[in-house]
């Protein structure tokens, strides 16, 4: 009589351990999925930063070029007026 009860306890323990193992595996998969999402978010943030920096540099370059052309145009007009 003692043996069947012990057998039931072992079976219950095995079921509990199996359930715990499944939960651990599920949590691991969930953590891996969250890690992938975090990495993708970090890459997206980095890409946005690079794009923003490139846009600012292009805008600065365009402003400098526009200013240079404006100054050259002024000088050209001044020379024309002096010539006349």
C-alpha positions, 0 to 999 in steps of 0.5 A: 500500500505504501508503494502506490502512494509513493508512485503517485507522489513521484508522478505528481512531482514529475508533472509539476517539474514538467509544467515548470520546465514548460513555463521556463521554456516559454519565458525564455522564448518570450525573453528572446522575442523581446530582446529581438524587438529591443535590438530592432528598436535600437537599430531604428533609433540609430538609423533615425539619428544618422539620417537626422545628422545627414539632413542637418549636414546637408542643410548646413552645406546648402545654406553655406552654398546659398550664402556664398552665391549671394555674396558672389552675386553682390560682388558681381553687381558691385563690379558692374555698377563700378564699371558703369 
